[in-house]
């Protein structure tokens, strides 16, 4: 018997096209589920660390997502900004697949960025 996935069921993997992102809410916290150029899935805080822009509305290229507001790019694996004006990382969350189901655990930040305040 396999262990149940951690986190909350947020979407189906088939809902997200390659080089695209989907904005979802987990406990009222915005998360971007992103499929990179190679088809890998990532879960990041959906709000740019520079200003209050939704990252899921930006362009996905290779292993990055670009904020549509001011052009900062973030690494999908580390959450680190790769270009200014952002200089703080966005949180990267634990993501698990169970078949086509995507689970995200916003209590597990994998890159050392500040955890979301869910209270």
N, C-alpha and C positions, 0 to 999 in steps of 0.2 A: 504494500500500500504506500503510495507516494505521499509526501508531505504537501499540505495545502499551500498555495502561493501566499506570500506575504503581501499585505497592502490591500487596496480596494480595487475591484474590477472597474476599469475606467472606459474601456472601448474594446473594439476588435482590431487586431493588427491589420486586417484587410480594409479598415476604414481610413488608413493613412497611406497616401501615395508616396512613392519614392521622391525625395527632395521636397517634402511638404511637412507641415506641422498642423496639429490639431490642439486647440485650446480646450481644456477641461477644468472642472473645479473638483478638488478633493477637499472635503470639509471646508468649503468656501475659499480655499486657497487656489489661485490660478496656476496651472501646470501646463507646459507645452510638451506634448508627445510628438517627437520629431523622428522622421525616417530619413536617414542620411543617403548620400548618393549610392552607397553600396547595399542599401536595404536594411541596415541596422536600426534598431529603435532606441531612443533615448528619452528620458524624462528630466526636464529642467523647470526651474521656476520661470513662469511665463512673463515676468516683469523685468525689463531692462534695468540693470543696476545703475545706470546713468540718470534716466528719467522714467516716468511712469508710462512706458510704451509696452504693448503686447509683443513679445518676441515671436509668437506663433503667426503673426501677420508678416513677418520678414521672409527673406529669401534663404533657402537652404542650399548650400553648395559644399560638396565633399563632406568634411566633418565639422562644418560650421553653420551657424545661423546668424543672419545679419539683422540688427534692429532697423526697422524701417524709419524710425524717427531721426536718428543722427548718424547712422551707418556703422555703429560699433558691431564688430563680429565677435561671437563667442564660440569657443571650442565645445562641441557637444559632449565630449567625454569628461573634460575637466571643469567646464563652466567658466574657464578663465577668459577674460576679454583679450582679443588679439589685436584690437585697434581702438584708438581713442574715439570719442571722449570717455567711454566707460573705462574704469580702472579697477573696479571691484568685481569678483566673480559672482555668477548667479548659482543658486544651489542646484546640484544634480542629485536626483533621487533614485533609490533602488527601484528597478523595473524588472518584472518577471513575466514570462510568457507561459501560458498553460493552453496548449493548442493554439487557437486564434485569439484567445482572451489575453488582454493586457492588464496587468496589476501594477499599481504604483503605491509605494510606501513613503509618504511624505514625512514620516518620523525618522527615516533613515536617509540622512544626507551623506553622500559618498565622497564629496570633494572638500570637506572642511569649511564650506561656506556656512553662514548662520542658518540655523534651522528656522522654519516658519513658525510664527506665533499663532497657534490654532485655537486660542482661547478667546 
